[in-house]
Amino acid sequence: MWKRIPLYVKILLGMTAGILLGFIACALHFEGFVSDWVKPWGTIFIRLLKFVAVPLVFISLIKGIGGLKDISRLSHMGFRTVAIYIGTTVMAITVGLLLVNLIHPGKVFPREKAEEYRGRYEQTVDEKKKAAEEIKDAGPLAFLVDMVPENLIQAGSDNTKMLQIIFVALLFGIAMVAVGGEKMKVLMSALDAADTVILKIIDYIMEFAPLGVLGLMASLVVDSAGNGEIFAALGMYAFTVAFSLFLLIFLFYPALLRLFTSVKIKQFFWAMSPVQLLAFSTSSSAATLPLTLERTEQELKISNEVVSFVLPVGVTINMDGTSCYQAVATVFIAQVMGLELTLSQMLLIIFMTTLSSIGTPGIPGGSIVMFVMVLSSVGIPVEGLALILGMDRPLDMLRTVVNVTGDATVACMVEEGEKNRKGKHRLRGTDS
């Protein structure tokens, strides 16, 4: 009976049970039980997902590139992927800026609360400022240096270094195409077998999903129990961010699918619903990646060579949800502080936020570190960061849903582009 229930329903049941357990724990004052006996199951679940993400990306990417007969296809696919990702990021930022300037959430924020939050989060703000200064000191090409690993084992043991894994896999796959021959066929066969084993491991992990999600949601409710006052004060800001993110999910991405792909919108959301629920629960695109790869390839019928390249790259450089959030937060902080931003400053926000989404460092809270640099670039006091830190965790859950939905949408668009390109090549071959 349990096995017949769709995965998204199982995850939804786990989320509901976790939220209820969290509220019951708060009401009956046994929060310690949740922290000691329930939260660890959520931590184990995320660790399992992250543990399988690196080998899955590494093997899938090598397979996808190694299976190409013409290496020039990789450059076409890479250019198309990056161009679309940048385009969707700019649009996401624009949506956020339009809404925050229409709603003006900072104008209704109590001034006395602003001073209170600055004192409460002063230490955290100082830490982020210091981290941002270190990134500035590293130089303009630091992101290129960070792409090249000193040690493959070390890179493979750290999910925050996904770009390094992608770089090595690209190099390995290109070398396979260049060498060719029977030996490469044997290697491809071995990679196919390893890929099959990893997918089976993912199936086992997803059986554990309801319990893992229950642990994550219960601990979130318990940890957030004392923040009711913060949530009330930041209500309009949270609404503006959430509304912007919902517009991206339910209006912008469906429009892209309708205009540029043959994928039906209903089919897309049915395929992505387990991924979106998992992204919401874990707040991690990297942890969700194994399921995203599986659902886009099996349910949306996107080719392995496209998903194995587009999705891992998207996890690293495509942050539509994060970019939209940063744009709203920047203007919100300016409004609270009584600062009027000019059109040129708005354009600078678009430019800097796009850059920060591509260059976000692979460290916990990396997006907040880059956000410090966005604030500095438009002349907004970095201390304003304290105003939004209290709401960062719940909004991070929504941002992650947007990020994974955007990745899958771009994969569909790249797949359509590759099909059209193949069709043109066939026509040329027939004419000649």
N, C-alpha and C positions, 0 to 999 in steps of 0.2 A: 504493500500500500504506500509506504513512505517513498519508495524508489520511483513510483509513478508521478509523484508531485513535481511540477516544474521547479527548476533551480531558483528562479526569481521569487516564487512563492515561499520556498524554504528560507531564503534570506530575509524576506519580509516578515515571516513568522519569528525568526531569530531577533530581528530588530524590534518588533513589537514586544516580545517577551522581555528583552533587555531593558527597554524603556520602562515597562511596568515594574520590573524588578528594581530598577534604580529609584523610582518614585516610592515604592514600598519601603526600600531600605532607608530612604531619607525620612519617611514618615515614622518608621518604627525605630529609627536611630541604630541601625546595624550596618552603617556604611563600611565599617572595618571588615565585615564579612565579605562584602563585594570586592573591596580592595585586595583582600588576602586570598579569596577562593574563587572569585568569578573573573576578575580582570586578567589574571594570568592566562586564561584560555584565549582571550582576545590577542594578547601579546604573542602567544605561541602561533596562532593563526596567521598573523602578519609576518612573523619570522619564516613560517613555512612558505608563504607566497613569495617573499623576497629571496628566500634561498633558491627557489626554482626559477626565478626570473632571469638570473644571469646566464645559466647554462642554456635556457630556452632561447634567449635572444642571440647568444653566441652561435649556437648550432643552426637556428633558423636563418640567420643572416648569411652565414657561410653557405648554407644550402641554396638560398635564394640567389646569391651572386654566382656561386659555383655552377649553378644550372643554366646560367646565361650563355648562349652561344656567341653573342656579340656584346663585348664589354661596353660599347658606345651606348647601349641601352641604359646602363647604369648611370651615366652622366645625364642623359635625358630625364630619367626618373628622378634623380637627385635634384636637378634644377627645378623640375616641376613641383616636387614635394616641398622644398624650401620656399619657393615663391608663393605657393598656396598657403603654407603655414604663416608666412609673414603677412599676407593679405588678410587672413582670418583674424590674426592678432590685432592688426590696425582697426578692423571693423569692430572687434570686441571692445577695444579702448574707446572708440568713438561712441558706441552705444552707452557705455558707462558715463562718459563726459556729458552727453546730451541729457541723460536722466538726472544726474546729480545737479546740473545747472537748472533744470526745470523744477525739481522737487525742493532744492535748497535745505537738505537735512541739517547742515551746520548752523543754520539761522535759529533753529528751535532747541539747540543743545544748551542746557543750563551752564552759565559761566562758572558758577562755584564748583560744578562737577569737573570742569576742565582742570582747575588747580588741584583738586583732590587726586585725579588720575595721574597727573604729572608726578606728584609725590609718590604715589603707589608704585609706579612702574619706572622710577628714575634709574634704578640699577640696570634693568633690562635694556632701556634706551641707550645707556652708556655703553653696554656690551655691544649692541648692534652698531653704534657709531664707530667704535674701535674696529670692529670687523670690516665695516665699509671702508675705513681709511686704509686698512691692510690691502684690500682689493685694489683700491686706487693706486697704491704704491707699487703694486705688482706690474703695472704697465699695461698698454693697450692690447698687447698680443698674449696676455696671460692665459686667455681661454684656449689659444692654440697650443701653448705649452702644456696645459692641463689635459689636452686630448691624447697626448702621447704618454703611455705608461712607462715607468721605470721597470716595473715588475708585473708580469701578467697575473701571477698568483695573487699578488696584493690587490690588483685592480679587480680581479674576479671575486674577491672576498668582501668587496665594499660596493653596495648598490648605488651609492652616491656618485660612483665613477663610471656610470653607464656609457658616457661618451668614449671613454678609453676602451671599453669592451667593443663598442661599435667600430672604432678605428681599427683594432686588431682583426676583428671579423671581416671588415672590408678588405684589409690587406691580404688576409688569408684567402678569401674568396677570389679576389683578382688574380692572385698567384695560381690558384687552382685552374682558372680559365686559361691562363697563359701556358701552363704546363700541359694540360689536357692528357689524352691517351687513356689506356686501360687502367693504369694505376689510379687515376682520378675517379674512374667508374667504381672501383673497389672502395675508395674513400667516401664517395657519395652514398654508396650502399650502407656503409657503416654509420654515416651521419643520419640517414633515413631511420636506421634501427634505433639509434640513440634518441632521435626526435620522438619516435613512437613510445619509447620507454618514459620520456619526460612527460608526454601528454597523458600517459596512464597515471603517473604520479600526481599530475594536476587533478585528474578525476578523483583520486583518493583524497587530496587536500580539500576539494570542493564538497565532499561528503561531510567534512568537518565544519563547513562554512556556517551553518545555523548556530552552532555552539560558540564559534569564534566571534560572530557578529553580536550574539547575545552578550558576551563578555565585554566587547568594545562599547556597546550602547549603554549597558548598565553602569560601567565605570564613568562614561561621559556624563550621565545624568548626576551621579554622585559627586563627581569633581566640579560640576557646574552649579551645584545646589546653592552655594553662597554668592553666586553672581547675579541673582535676580535683579538687584538694584542697578547693576551695570547694564543688563539687557534692557531694562525699562528706559534708562537714560539714552541709550544708543538705538532705540527702537526705529526711528526714522532713517538713520544711517543704515541699519541692518536691512530695513525694507528696501531702500534704494539699491543696495548691492544685490539682494536676492531677486528683486524685480528685473534688474539688468541681466543677471545670470539666467533667469527663466526665459527672458526674451531670446537669448542666444540659443538655448536648448530647443525651445518650442516654436521659434519663428525663423531665426537666422539659419540654423543648420538644415531644417527642413526645406527652406528656400534654395539652399545650395544643392541639396539632393535632387530637388524637383528640376532645377535648371540645368545641372551639369552631369547628372547620372541617370541610370535607368532603374536604380534601386527604389522600391516603393517605400514611402515614409512609414507606413504601418509595419512593414516587414523590418525596417531598420530599427524601430523602437522596440519591437518584439525581441529581436536578436540582442539588442544592447541593454535591455532592462536588467538582467542579472549583473552586467558589468557596472551599470550606473548605481545599483543598490550597493554593490561591493565597494565601489569608489566612495560612496557616501559614508559607508561604515568605517573604512580604513583610512580615509583622507590621504591616500597614497596612490599616485598613478603607477609607480613602479611595482607596488604590490598587486595592483589590478592587472598589470600587463599580461601575465599568462592567460587569464580568462579573456581579455580583450583580443589577443591573438587567436585564441581558439574559436570564439564566437564570430569574429569577422570572417575567418577563413571557412568555417563549417556552415554557419547560418546565412551569411551574406554572400558566400561563394566568391570572395576576393582571393585572387591567386596568392600562393605562398610567397612568391618572389616579391610581391607588392607589400603584403602585410609584414613580412619579416624585415623589410627595410623601413617602410613608412612609420609603423607604430613605435619601434624602439627610438627612432629619431624624434618622433613626436613627444614621447615621454620626456625627452631631454630639452627640446627647444620650443615645443608648442605649449604655451601656457595661456590660452585665451581667457580662462576663468580668473587666473591670477592677475593678468594684465588689466582686465576689466575692473577687478577689485581694487588694484592699485590706483587706477585713474579716479575712481569714485572716492577712495580714501584720501587722495592728495587734495582734491577740491574740497572735500568735507573738512579737513583740517584747516585749510585756508579760510573757509567760511566761519568756522568756530573762532578763529583768531582775528576775524574782521578784515582779512586781506582780499582785495579784489584782483582776480587774475585776468590778464589781458589775453587777446587772441593769440599773440605770439607765444605766451606762456603755455596756453592750451596746446598749441602745436608742438611745443617743446616737451610737454608731458607725453604726447603721442609718440614722439621720437624716442625719448629716454625710456619709456615703459616698454616699447617694442624691443629696444636693445637689451633691457634688463631681463626680459622673458627669454631671450636667446642666450644671454650670458649669465643666467642665474647659477651661482656656484653650487656644487653638489654637496652641500652641508645641511644639517637640520636647521630649519629657519632661514635658508638661503634667500628665499624671496623677500623676507623682511629686511635682510641685509641690503639687498639691491634697492629696496623701497627707500631706504635712507638716502641713497644716491639720487633717486628721483626727486625726493623732497629738496635736497640740497641744490639740485640743478635749476629749480624754479624759484629759489629764494624763500622757501618755507622753513621755519625753524624745525629742526629735527626732533626737538622735545615734543612736538605735536604727535609723534608716533605713539606716545603713552595713551592718547585718547582712544585708540582703536585696538590695542593689544588684548583688552578684556573680551572682545568679540571675535578674536582671530580664529579660535578653534572651531566653533560652529560654522562660521562662514567658510573656513577651509574645506569643510565637508562638501559644501555646495560648489566651491571652486573646482574641486577635484572631479566632480560629476561633469562639469562643463569641459574640463581638460580632456577627459577620456572620450566624451561624445565628439569633441572636435577632432581628435585623432582618428576616430573611426570614419567620420565624415570625409576627412581629407584622403583617407585610404580608398574610399569609394570613388572619389574624384580622380585620384591618380590611376586607379584601375581602369576607369572609363577612358582616360587619356591614353593609356597604354594600348587599350583595345583599338581605339581610333587610329593610333600610330601604326599598329600592325596591319590594320585594314588598308591604309594608304600604301604601305610597302608592298602588300599583295597586289594591289591595283597596278602599281608601277611595274612589278615583275610581270604581270599579265600583258601590259602594253608593250613592254620590250620583248 
